[in-house]
Amino acid sequence: MDIEIKCFATLSRFTPEGGRMQLDGGTTVAGVMQALGIAADDVKIVFINGIHATPETVLQSGDRLGLFPAVGGG
């Protein structure tokens, strides 16, 4: 299956070339993070198709995955 991935802020370097990735059916967000080399502790917010999700969420073909680190400001 094919999904779109966007990693934001300090995670942007992990976004795959072209922003897309081919996955096996049943792959979770955590599986994608592992495949991209992103430590679980580095991701604080997960969105799938604009809706908050968890690392245990199973992805579907055509999903848009957004991964965000902790965000600070002042």
VENMO-V760331 format. One record per backbone hydrogen bond with DSSP energy under -0.5 kcal/mol. CO is the residue of the C=O (numbers start at 1). NH is the residue of the N-H. E is the energy in kcal/mol with one decimal. If there is no record, write none. Layout:
co->CO nh->NH e->E
co->CO nh->NH e->E
This chain:
co->1 nh->23 e->-3.2
co->2 nh->62 e->-3.4
co->3 nh->21 e->-2.1
co->4 nh->65 e->-3.4
co->6 nh->67 e->-2.2
co->8 nh->11 e->-2.2
co->9 nh->12 e->-1.9
co->11 nh->14 e->-2.5
co->12 nh->15 e->-1.6
co->16 nh->19 e->-2.8
co->17 nh->20 e->-0.7
co->19 nh->5 e->-2.8
co->21 nh->3 e->-2.3
co->24 nh->27 e->-1.3
co->27 nh->59 e->-3.0
co->28 nh->32 e->-1.7
co->29 nh->33 e->-2.6
co->30 nh->34 e->-2.3
co->31 nh->35 e->-2.2
co->32 nh->36 e->-2.1
co->33 nh->37 e->-0.7
co->33 nh->38 e->-2.9
co->34 nh->37 e->-0.9
co->37 nh->39 e->-0.5
co->39 nh->42 e->-1.7
co->39 nh->43 e->-0.5
co->40 nh->43 e->-1.1
co->42 nh->44 e->-0.6
co->45 nh->68 e->-2.6
co->46 nh->53 e->-2.7
co->47 nh->66 e->-3.0
co->48 nh->51 e->-1.6
co->51 nh->48 e->-2.7
co->53 nh->46 e->-0.5
co->54 nh->57 e->-1.8
co->55 nh->30 e->-2.8
co->57 nh->29 e->-1.7
co->59 nh->26 e->-0.5
co->60 nh->63 e->-2.1
co->63 nh->4 e->-2.8
co->63 nh->65 e->-0.6
co->64 nh->49 e->-2.9
co->65 nh->6 e->-2.4
co->66 nh->47 e->-2.4
co->67 nh->8 e->-2.6
co->68 nh->44 e->-2.6
co->68 nh->45 e->-1.9
